[in-house]
Amino acid sequence: MEKNNLSISEKIYHISNLQQEYIGEKFKKINLNSQQSRCINYIHEHPGAIQKDIAKYIGKSDATVTNILKPLEKKDLIIRETKKDNERQKNLYLTESGKKLALEIGEIFAGMIALIEKDFTENEINELTSYLDRIEKSF
């Protein structure tokens, strides 16, 4: 049993690496890394999000997220707006350039999903998702 679980673990790890490689190549073409792209995607889906929300979403510390967001701000892809009732809290929004880039990022993710799901029926996808959810709950 343990040997079989190990092979499943290795297969998941290998697929994850292939996915990261695929995404990395696509994001490199738009001059972003994976974390920056995930931040833009999150802000696109949650306009006005705060940094703490993004940190939780990508699983990084607030300080790391600050370092991810600074270049995006310099590239005029995001803006930070201070709330009137809380000067310490800054809400994040995409600029017009950021919104256009978010659409490209969405297309990259959609392409990856299509690539992964193309050889499966809807029932197989649901079954696989169920299995992966069970694995995730193990942690």
C-alpha positions in Angstrom: 0.0 0.0 0.0 2.7 2.4 0.9 4.6 1.8 -2.3 1.4 2.5 -4.3 0.9 5.8 -2.3 4.4 6.8 -3.0 3.9 6.3 -6.8 0.8 8.4 -6.6 2.7 11.1 -4.7 5.5 11.0 -7.2 3.0 11.2 -10.1 1.3 14.3 -8.5 4.7 15.9 -8.0 5.7 15.2 -11.6 2.4 16.6 -12.9 2.8 19.7 -10.7 6.3 20.3 -12.1 5.0 19.9 -15.7 2.2 22.4 -14.9 4.6 24.9 -13.4 6.9 24.6 -16.4 4.0 25.1 -18.8 2.7 28.1 -16.9 6.3 29.5 -16.4 6.9 29.5 -20.1 3.7 31.3 -20.9 4.1 33.9 -18.2 7.7 34.6 -19.3 6.3 35.7 -22.6 4.3 38.4 -20.8 7.2 39.3 -18.5 5.7 38.0 -15.3 6.4 35.2 -12.9 3.9 32.7 -11.6 3.3 34.6 -8.3 2.9 37.9 -10.0 0.4 36.4 -12.3 -1.6 34.8 -9.5 -1.7 38.2 -7.7 -3.0 40.0 -10.8 -5.5 37.2 -11.3 -6.7 37.5 -7.7 -7.0 41.3 -7.8 -8.9 41.0 -11.1 -11.4 38.6 -9.4 -11.4 40.6 -6.2 -11.1 44.4 -6.9 -10.2 46.3 -3.8 -8.5 43.3 -2.1 -6.0 43.9 0.6 -2.5 42.5 0.7 -3.4 40.1 3.6 -6.0 38.4 1.4 -3.5 37.9 -1.4 -0.9 36.5 1.1 -3.5 34.0 2.2 -4.4 33.1 -1.3 -0.9 32.4 -2.6 0.4 31.0 0.7 3.1 33.6 1.3 3.9 36.1 4.1 2.7 39.7 3.9 6.4 40.8 3.4 6.8 38.4 0.5 3.6 39.7 -1.1 4.9 43.3 -0.7 8.0 42.2 -2.8 5.8 40.6 -5.4 3.5 43.7 -5.7 6.1 46.4 -5.9 7.3 45.6 -9.4 3.6 45.3 -10.5 3.0 48.8 -9.2 6.2 50.1 -10.9 5.0 48.5 -14.2 1.7 50.4 -13.7 -0.3 47.2 -13.6 -1.8 47.8 -10.1 -2.5 50.7 -7.9 -2.9 50.9 -4.1 -5.6 53.1 -2.7 -5.8 54.1 1.0 -9.1 53.8 2.7 -10.4 57.0 4.1 -11.4 55.4 7.4 -8.2 53.4 7.8 -5.0 55.0 6.5 -3.0 51.9 7.2 -5.1 49.7 4.9 -4.5 49.9 1.2 -6.9 48.3 -1.3 -5.5 47.0 -4.6 -6.9 47.6 -8.0 -5.8 46.8 -11.5 -5.0 49.7 -13.9 -6.2 49.4 -17.5 -2.9 47.8 -18.5 -3.3 45.4 -15.6 -6.9 44.5 -16.7 -5.7 43.7 -20.2 -2.9 41.5 -18.7 -5.4 39.8 -16.4 -7.3 38.7 -19.5 -4.2 37.2 -21.0 -3.5 35.4 -17.8 -7.0 34.1 -17.8 -6.4 32.7 -21.3 -3.2 31.0 -20.2 -5.0 29.3 -17.3 -7.9 28.4 -19.6 -5.5 26.9 -22.1 -3.8 24.8 -19.4 -7.2 23.6 -18.1 -8.2 22.6 -21.7 -4.9 20.8 -22.1 -5.4 18.8 -18.9 -9.0 18.0 -19.4 -9.1 17.3 -23.2 -8.8 13.5 -22.9 -11.4 13.1 -20.1 -15.1 12.8 -20.0 -17.1 15.0 -17.6 -17.7 12.0 -15.4 -14.0 11.2 -15.3 -13.1 14.8 -14.5 -15.6 14.7 -11.6 -14.3 11.4 -10.3 -10.7 12.6 -10.5 -11.6 15.8 -8.8 -13.2 13.8 -6.0 -10.0 11.7 -5.6 -7.8 14.7 -5.6 -10.0 16.4 -3.0 -9.6 13.3 -0.8 -5.8 13.5 -1.1 -5.9 17.2 -0.3 -7.9 16.6 2.9 -5.2 14.1 4.0 -3.0 17.1 4.7 
